Amino acid sequence: MRHTSLWTKSMKHFFIVAREDKDPTLTLIQSIVDYIGLHGGICSYGVNPDDSLEEDLVVPPETECILTLGGDGTVIRAAQNIFGKNIPIIGINRGHLGYLCDLDEESVFEGIDALMSGDYSIEERMMVTGHLIDADGKVGKDIQALNDIVVCSSAGLQVMHMTVYVNGQYLYAYNCDGIIFSTPTGSTAYNLSANGPIVNPQTNLILLTPINPHTLNARSIVLDPYDELVLEIGVRREDVPEEAEVSFDGNHKRLLRPGEKLVVHRAKETTKMIHLKDISFLDRIRRKLQAD
């Protein structure tokens, strides 16, 4: 099911989330802040916090729109950091062609005009969440991801034995380099590199894609968004300690050991993405494939 809303509400309160606050980024930030101020709006800015510190991103409570300044990675990290705040995001791309950024440095002020006049639409993007359960049954903190949750060996390139259960029922035991649990938005990220399917980001589903499986019949599986997925790692060699690394959109890394579980399911909240241009998902895919 697709979730797209047309809006006519004009925006006045903005918050910029940047990858860094050094020149030339800081110069562009100041230009945006000044432009919004001159047109009767309010804008401040912050930097995505360091993942290892797991600090919160402090966003003014009156914020109506998040402007991210960087690339798709900045959008993804901002979505994690504002999870539950129900604030829509629009990306200003300063890197390579991205799937998640509608604006760039040349179009940013035109885009701000559209936001302040209410000429935009909002898409809701499904997120996934995951937590670990240790050998004693202690449940860890839920961590959200807009793109994917990835499990791979913490020792680098190394085949691991991973067993997946869906709603308590055994699905498959993989011998592979890792497993990707992807959202529709993340289908064009690591999932694509691992030969997983591309799906429309406005759909609701979970993709399970093994990374370099060591069997010919291991393929990606499309699962219901309301399924609960559980992953366990097994011991392949007695003389080598087995340990997996779990990452959430490439951040917030955790270690998973035999006897512990990773539980993945759909997040309760969505990421709201603002769109200004009449560019369909197929148009974006075509442009990206041609650019590659």
C-alpha positions in Angstrom: 0.0 0.0 0.0 1.3 3.5 -0.9 1.1 6.4 1.5 1.3 9.8 -0.2 -0.3 13.0 1.0 -0.8 16.3 -0.8 -0.3 19.3 1.5 -1.1 23.0 1.2 0.2 24.0 4.7 2.9 26.6 4.4 6.0 26.0 6.5 7.8 28.6 8.6 9.9 26.7 11.2 12.9 24.9 9.7 15.8 23.0 11.1 18.9 22.0 9.1 20.7 18.8 9.9 24.2 18.7 8.4 27.0 16.2 8.2 29.4 18.8 9.5 29.5 22.5 10.2 32.8 23.4 8.5 33.3 25.5 5.3 32.0 25.3 2.6 29.0 23.6 4.3 28.8 26.3 7.0 28.6 29.0 4.3 25.6 27.2 2.6 23.9 26.7 6.0 24.2 30.4 6.8 22.8 31.3 3.3 19.8 29.1 3.9 19.2 30.5 7.4 19.4 34.0 6.1 17.1 33.3 3.1 14.4 31.8 5.3 14.7 34.7 7.8 14.3 37.3 5.0 11.1 35.5 3.9 9.5 35.5 7.3 10.6 32.1 8.5 12.8 30.8 11.3 15.7 28.4 10.8 18.4 26.9 13.0 20.8 24.0 12.5 22.6 21.1 14.1 25.0 18.4 13.2 24.2 14.7 13.2 25.8 13.4 16.5 28.6 10.9 16.5 27.1 7.3 16.3 29.5 5.9 18.9 28.3 8.5 21.5 24.7 7.7 20.7 23.7 11.3 21.6 20.3 12.7 20.8 19.8 15.3 18.1 18.2 18.3 19.8 15.5 19.7 17.5 13.4 22.8 18.4 9.9 21.6 19.3 8.2 24.0 16.8 10.1 22.6 13.8 7.9 21.8 10.8 10.5 20.6 8.4 14.0 19.0 8.6 16.4 20.1 5.8 19.3 17.6 5.6 22.5 18.9 4.0 24.8 16.1 2.7 23.7 13.0 0.8 21.5 10.0 1.3 23.5 9.0 4.4 22.7 12.3 6.1 19.0 11.7 5.4 19.2 8.2 6.8 21.0 9.3 10.0 18.6 12.2 10.5 15.7 9.7 10.2 17.2 7.6 13.0 17.9 10.6 15.2 14.4 12.2 14.9 12.5 8.9 15.1 9.1 9.4 16.8 9.1 13.2 16.4 6.9 13.0 13.3 8.8 15.8 11.4 9.0 15.5 7.6 12.4 15.5 6.0 13.8 16.8 2.7 17.3 16.2 1.5 19.7 18.7 -0.1 22.2 16.7 -2.0 25.9 17.7 -2.0 27.3 14.4 -3.2 26.6 11.8 -5.8 23.1 11.2 -7.3 20.9 10.0 -4.5 17.5 8.4 -4.2 16.5 10.3 -1.1 17.4 13.9 -1.9 15.0 16.1 -3.9 17.1 19.2 -3.8 20.7 20.3 -4.5 22.6 23.6 -4.1 21.2 25.0 -7.3 17.5 24.3 -6.4 17.5 24.7 -2.7 16.1 28.3 -2.5 13.4 27.5 -5.1 12.6 24.4 -2.9 12.3 26.6 0.2 9.9 28.9 -1.6 7.7 25.9 -2.4 7.8 24.7 1.2 6.9 28.1 2.5 4.0 28.4 0.1 2.7 24.8 0.8 3.5 23.4 -2.7 4.7 19.9 -1.8 3.7 16.4 -1.0 4.7 13.9 1.7 5.5 10.2 1.4 5.6 7.9 4.4 8.5 5.4 4.4 8.4 2.2 6.4 11.2 1.7 8.9 12.4 -1.5 10.7 13.5 -1.9 14.3 15.7 -4.5 15.9 17.0 -5.5 19.3 19.2 -8.1 20.8 18.3 -10.7 23.4 21.2 -12.1 25.4 21.8 -15.6 26.6 20.0 -14.8 29.9 16.9 -13.5 28.1 17.6 -9.8 28.8 16.1 -7.6 26.0 18.2 -4.8 24.6 17.3 -1.4 23.3 15.2 -1.1 20.1 17.2 0.6 17.3 15.5 1.9 14.2 16.7 1.8 10.6 15.3 3.4 7.4 17.4 1.4 5.0 18.5 -1.9 6.6 19.7 -4.0 9.5 22.8 -6.0 8.5 24.4 -8.9 10.2 28.0 -10.0 9.3 31.1 -11.5 10.9 32.8 -9.1 13.3 36.1 -10.6 12.1 35.8 -9.4 8.5 35.2 -11.6 5.5 34.2 -14.9 7.1 31.5 -17.5 6.4 29.0 -17.7 9.3 26.1 -20.1 10.0 22.9 -18.1 10.5 19.5 -19.5 11.3 16.3 -17.4 10.6 12.9 -17.9 12.1 9.7 -16.1 11.0 7.0 -15.7 13.6 8.5 -18.5 15.6 8.7 -20.9 12.7 12.0 -22.1 11.3 12.7 -20.6 7.8 16.3 -21.5 6.7 19.8 -22.0 7.9 22.3 -20.0 5.8 26.0 -20.4 5.4 26.9 -17.0 4.1 28.9 -13.8 4.8 25.9 -12.1 6.3 22.2 -11.3 6.0 20.4 -8.0 5.2 17.0 -7.2 6.5 15.9 -4.3 4.2 13.0 -1.9 4.0 11.6 -0.9 0.6 13.7 2.3 0.8 16.8 0.2 1.5 16.2 -2.0 -1.5 18.4 0.3 -3.6 21.2 0.3 -1.0 23.2 -2.7 0.2 20.4 -5.0 -0.7 20.9 -4.0 -4.4 24.6 -4.7 -4.2 23.8 -8.2 -2.8 21.6 -8.9 -5.8 18.4 -8.4 -3.9 15.2 -7.1 -5.6 14.4 -3.4 -6.2 11.0 -2.5 -4.8 9.0 0.7 -4.8 9.9 2.6 -1.6 6.2 3.4 -0.9 5.3 -0.2 -0.4 5.4 -2.0 3.0 7.4 -5.2 3.2 10.6 -6.6 4.6 13.3 -8.0 2.3 15.6 -10.8 3.6 18.8 -11.1 1.4 21.7 -13.3 2.2 25.2 -11.9 1.5 27.3 -14.3 -0.7 25.4 -17.5 0.3 27.4 -20.7 -0.1 24.5 -22.6 -1.6 22.8 -22.3 -5.0 19.3 -22.2 -3.7 19.6 -19.3 -1.2 17.7 -16.3 -2.6 16.2 -13.1 -1.3 12.8 -13.5 0.3 10.0 -10.9 0.4 8.2 -11.0 3.8 5.1 -9.5 5.3 5.8 -6.2 7.1 4.1 -7.5 10.2 6.3 -10.6 10.5 8.7 -10.9 13.4 12.1 -12.2 12.3 14.6 -13.8 14.6 18.2 -14.5 13.7 20.7 -16.7 15.6 24.3 -17.6 14.8 25.7 -21.1 15.2 29.1 -22.5 15.9 30.9 -23.8 12.8 34.4 -24.4 14.3 35.1 -25.2 17.9 38.6 -23.5 17.8 37.3 -20.2 16.4 35.0 -17.9 18.4 31.9 -17.0 16.4 30.8 -13.4 16.7 28.6 -11.3 14.4 28.3 -7.6 14.1 24.8 -6.1 13.8 24.6 -2.6 12.2 21.5 -0.4 11.9 21.8 1.7 8.7 25.5 1.2 9.1 25.5 2.8 12.6 24.8 1.8 16.2 26.8 -1.4 15.9 26.2 -4.3 18.3 27.8 -7.7 18.8 25.8 -10.9 18.5 27.2 -14.2 19.9 26.0 -17.9 19.9 23.1 -18.2 22.3 21.9 -14.7 21.7 19.1 -13.5 19.3 18.5 -10.6 17.0 14.8 -9.7 16.7 13.7 -7.6 13.7 10.2 -6.3 12.9 8.4 -3.3 11.5 8.9 0.0 13.4 5.8 1.6 14.8 6.7 5.0 13.3 7.5 6.0 9.7 9.8 8.4 8.1 8.0 11.2 6.3 9.8 12.3 3.1 8.9 15.6 1.4 8.8 15.7 -2.4 8.6 18.8 -4.6 9.4 17.5 -8.0 7.1 15.3 -10.1 9.7 12.6 -10.5 8.5 9.0 -10.1 10.3 6.1 -8.5 10.9 4.6 -12.0 12.4 7.9 -13.2 14.8 7.9 -10.3 15.8 4.3 -10.9 16.4 5.0 -14.6 18.5 8.0 -13.8 20.6 6.1 -11.3 21.1 3.1 -13.6 22.2 5.4 -16.4 24.6 7.2 -14.1 26.2 4.0 -13.1 
